[in-house]
């Protein structure tokens, strides 16, 4: 069986073909870097994604805080993660790298602040 996909591992956006044999071995072609091999195999066995979003902040110099996950989360958990993060309201001050939400949706992944918010 073969699967076609666009690699999102680097900016090149290679058109990958992943051939899966009857014994489960995978052969990835169409990649221009080694990232494509890893991406193609992981996309079929354990797809993950990074999420960048924002949460509300009370008492800060700006009302919204940009956040991201520290490690990729399972693709199947993206909506659950987004919903959990959307419910967060931070209190200023917030430092860059502060944990905003631990173990989001049971993934073992924390969401962290990507900027500083000063208390006013």
N, C-alpha and C positions, 0 to 999 in steps of 0.2 A: 504494500500500500504506500502511496506517496502523498505528501502534504506540501502545498505551496504556501509560502508566507513571506512577508516583508520583515526583514530584521530591523529591530529598533534598538539594538545593542550599541550602535555608534551612529554618527551622522550620515554614513554612506547609504543606508536604506537598501541593502542588497536583497535581491529576489532569491530566496532560498527554496530549495527543494529538499525535503527530508524523506528518504526512502526507509521504510521500516520492513525488515524481513520477517518471516514467519516465526523466527526464534527471538524476535524483539530487538535485534541489532539495528542501529540507526546509522545511515550514511547521509551526511549533509553536503550538498553541493550548491554552488552559486555564491558562496561567501568570498569576500575580499580580505577578511581578517579572521583571526582565531575566535573573536567574539561571536561571529556568526555560527560557528560550530556549536559552541556552548548554548547560545540562544535557541537555535533550532531544536536541539535535544530537550532543553528544559521547557520550551514552549509546549512540547507534546507530553511531557511527564509531570511537570510541576510549574505551570505558568505563574509568574509573579509580576507585580507592578509597583511602581513608586507613586505616591500620592502627594500632591502639593495643594494645599487649600488654606483657608483662614478661619479664625475663630474670633468671637466678640471679646472686647476688653472693656472693663469698667474702670473709670478713674485714671485713664491714661491720656497721653498727649495725642494719641490717635485711637480710633474706635475698633480697629481690626488688626489682628496679628497673623502674619503668615506663618504657617507650620508645614512640616513634612514628616514623613516616616523615616526612622533611622535606618531601616532595612526594608527591602521589598516585602510586600504582603501577598498572600495567595490571591490570585485573580478572582477566585470565587468569593472572597471576603471583602472586595472593594466597596460594595454598597453598604455592608454592615459597618465597615470602618468609617466610611464617610458620614454615616448617620450618627455614629458615636462621637466623632469629632465635632460635628455640627452642633451638638448639644452642649459643648463646653463654653463656659464664660469665664475668662481669666480676670484676675484682679491685678491692676498695675501695682508695683513695677514688675516687668518681665525682662529677663535677661536672655540673650541669644544662647541657644542650647538648652534652656530650661525645659524640663519634661512637662508637656502640656497634658498628655494622657498616656498612662502606662498600659501595656499589654492590651492594645486595642483589639476588641472583638475576639479575645482569646488567642491572638496570633503570636504573642510573645514579643511583639514589636511596639516600641514607644513612639509617640509623636512628639516632636520638639519644636521650640520656637526658632525662627530663622532671623529674628531681628530683636532689637531692644525697644521696649516701650517704657517711657518715663512716667512716673506718677505725677499728676497735677493737683 
